[in-house]
Amino acid sequence: MIHEILQVGPLQCNCSILGDDASGEAIVIDPGAEIGRIQATLQKHRLTLKQILITHAHIDHIAGAARLKALTGAPIFYNRNDLPLVRMMDEQAAWLGMETPEVQAPDDTLEEGRVVSTAGITGQILQTPGHTEGSVCLYIPEQKLLIAGDTLFAGSIGRTDLLGGDGRKLMRSIHDRLLVLPEETLVVPGHGPTTTIGCEKETNPFLSDLRG
């Protein structure tokens, strides 16, 4: 499987491009900005975009999705519980001092247990509310890969002081959905370096109460 991670936009969101060598089909996760770079990466690997997945509807993760859909025809998927964040996109843009992007309602919602697949790539949606009410992660068992959005970071966890945030829900999501995955699972957070489930179980200071 092809997997490239691009740090896009002013907040350096980790945008994942997943592609299957044999079929040439691809999934893009969290195209928050720099759609030209994302397209160039798809073209470099001769990939055809089939799906656009959004882990949560904060502007730095979703801002470029509508443009990428317009250019490729690929549908957009995210959890409908984050629609309140979409409706306040102008306020989100004001926080960063940027123009309000066009943001669309999802073509379909992402719920717990939903299977996401293209030819050669199959993953499962883990619903992980806490950072936002509609936050989700994508787990690809065959690759032992977790695209974690802003739920879990290397040495940290998602913030809960923004609209839709809930600390108790976040910790429950991490405990019930993420820490049960194999320890060798590679975690790609929404920002910053990659890590593993095992490393975070052992060393993440925010998870000390969940150990054991």
C-alpha positions in Angstrom: 0.0 0.0 0.0 1.1 3.5 -0.8 0.9 5.9 2.2 2.1 9.5 2.0 1.6 12.0 4.8 1.6 15.7 3.8 1.6 18.4 6.4 -0.8 21.0 5.0 -2.1 24.4 6.0 -1.0 26.9 8.7 -1.6 24.3 11.5 0.3 21.6 9.6 -2.5 19.1 9.5 -1.4 15.5 8.6 -3.2 14.7 5.4 -2.9 11.0 4.6 -3.0 9.7 1.0 -3.6 6.0 0.9 -3.3 4.2 -2.4 -3.3 0.6 -3.8 -0.5 -0.1 -6.2 -2.5 -2.7 -8.1 -5.8 -1.0 -8.6 -4.6 2.6 -8.6 -7.5 3.6 -6.3 -6.9 6.0 -3.4 -8.4 7.5 -0.3 -7.4 11.0 1.0 -8.0 11.7 4.7 -8.2 15.3 6.1 -7.3 17.5 3.1 -7.3 20.6 5.1 -5.4 22.8 2.6 -2.8 22.7 -0.3 -5.0 20.8 -2.7 -2.4 21.3 -5.4 0.2 19.3 -3.4 -2.4 16.5 -2.7 -3.3 16.3 -6.4 0.4 16.2 -7.4 1.0 13.3 -5.0 -1.9 11.4 -6.4 -0.6 12.0 -10.0 2.9 11.0 -9.0 1.6 7.6 -8.0 -0.9 7.4 -10.8 -3.8 7.2 -8.3 -7.5 7.8 -8.9 -9.2 9.3 -5.8 -12.3 7.4 -4.8 -13.1 8.7 -1.3 -12.4 11.8 0.9 -12.6 11.0 4.6 -12.7 13.7 7.3 -11.8 12.7 10.9 -13.5 15.8 12.3 -14.9 19.1 11.1 -12.3 21.5 12.4 -11.3 23.9 9.6 -7.7 22.7 9.4 -8.9 19.2 8.6 -11.9 19.9 6.3 -11.2 23.2 4.5 -10.0 21.7 1.2 -12.4 18.8 1.0 -15.0 20.6 -1.2 -12.4 21.8 -3.7 -10.8 18.3 -3.9 -14.3 16.8 -4.5 -14.9 19.4 -7.3 -11.6 18.5 -9.0 -11.9 14.7 -8.7 -15.6 13.8 -8.2 -14.8 11.8 -5.1 -17.4 11.8 -2.3 -16.9 13.3 1.1 -17.5 11.3 4.3 -17.6 12.5 7.9 -19.7 12.0 11.0 -22.9 14.1 10.9 -22.5 14.9 14.6 -19.9 17.5 13.5 -22.4 19.4 11.3 -22.7 22.1 14.0 -19.0 22.8 13.5 -19.6 23.1 9.7 -22.3 25.7 10.3 -19.9 27.8 12.3 -17.1 27.7 9.7 -17.0 31.5 9.4 -16.2 31.6 13.2 -13.5 28.9 12.8 -12.0 30.9 9.9 -11.9 34.0 12.1 -9.9 32.2 14.8 -7.1 31.7 12.2 -7.6 35.0 10.4 -8.4 33.3 7.1 -11.2 33.4 4.5 -14.1 31.1 5.1 -13.8 28.1 2.9 -16.7 26.3 1.1 -17.6 23.3 3.3 -20.3 20.9 2.3 -22.5 18.5 4.2 -21.1 14.9 3.9 -22.2 12.7 1.1 -22.6 10.0 3.8 -21.8 9.7 7.5 -19.1 7.8 9.2 -20.4 5.7 12.1 -18.8 3.1 14.5 -18.0 -0.1 12.7 -18.5 1.2 9.1 -16.3 -0.5 6.6 -14.4 1.9 4.3 -13.0 0.3 1.2 -11.6 0.8 -2.3 -10.0 -1.9 -4.4 -7.1 -3.1 -2.3 -7.7 -1.0 0.9 -10.2 -1.9 3.6 -10.5 -0.1 6.9 -12.9 0.3 9.8 -14.3 3.4 11.3 -13.8 3.8 15.0 -16.1 6.5 16.5 -14.1 8.4 19.0 -16.0 11.5 20.3 -14.2 13.8 22.7 -12.2 16.2 20.7 -15.4 16.9 18.8 -18.7 15.1 19.0 -18.2 13.6 15.6 -14.6 12.6 15.8 -13.6 9.3 14.1 -10.5 7.3 13.4 -9.7 4.9 10.5 -8.2 1.6 11.4 -6.7 -0.6 8.7 -6.0 -4.0 10.3 -4.0 -5.5 7.4 -1.5 -2.6 7.6 -1.7 -2.2 11.4 -2.4 1.4 10.8 -4.5 3.9 12.6 -5.4 7.4 11.3 -6.2 9.0 14.6 -7.2 12.5 13.7 -7.0 14.7 16.8 -8.0 12.0 19.3 -4.5 10.7 20.1 -1.0 12.2 19.6 2.5 11.2 20.3 2.8 12.0 24.0 -0.5 13.9 24.1 -4.3 13.7 23.5 -6.8 15.9 21.7 -7.8 19.2 23.3 -11.3 19.4 24.6 -11.8 23.1 25.2 -13.4 23.9 21.8 -17.0 23.5 20.7 -18.0 19.8 21.0 -15.1 18.9 23.2 -15.7 16.6 26.2 -12.8 15.3 28.3 -14.6 12.3 29.7 -15.7 11.2 26.3 -12.2 11.6 24.9 -10.6 9.4 27.6 -13.4 6.8 27.2 -12.8 6.8 23.4 -9.1 6.3 23.8 -9.5 3.5 26.3 -12.4 1.7 24.6 -11.4 2.1 21.0 -7.7 2.8 20.6 -5.7 1.2 23.5 -7.3 -2.2 22.7 -5.6 -2.2 19.3 -2.4 -4.2 18.8 0.6 -2.5 20.4 2.5 -2.4 17.1 -0.2 -0.4 15.4 1.3 2.7 13.8 -0.6 5.8 14.8 -0.8 8.8 12.5 -2.2 11.7 14.5 -3.8 14.8 13.1 -0.6 16.8 13.7 3.0 16.0 14.6 5.0 12.8 14.5 3.7 9.2 14.2 3.8 6.9 17.2 2.5 3.4 18.1 -0.3 2.2 20.4 2.3 0.4 22.5 4.5 3.5 23.0 1.5 5.6 24.0 0.3 3.0 26.5 3.7 3.0 28.1 4.8 6.6 28.0 1.9 9.0 27.3 1.5 11.1 30.5 -2.1 11.8 29.8 -3.0 8.1 29.8 -1.4 7.2 33.1 -4.8 6.7 34.7 -5.7 4.2 32.0 -2.7 1.9 32.3 -3.1 -1.5 33.7 
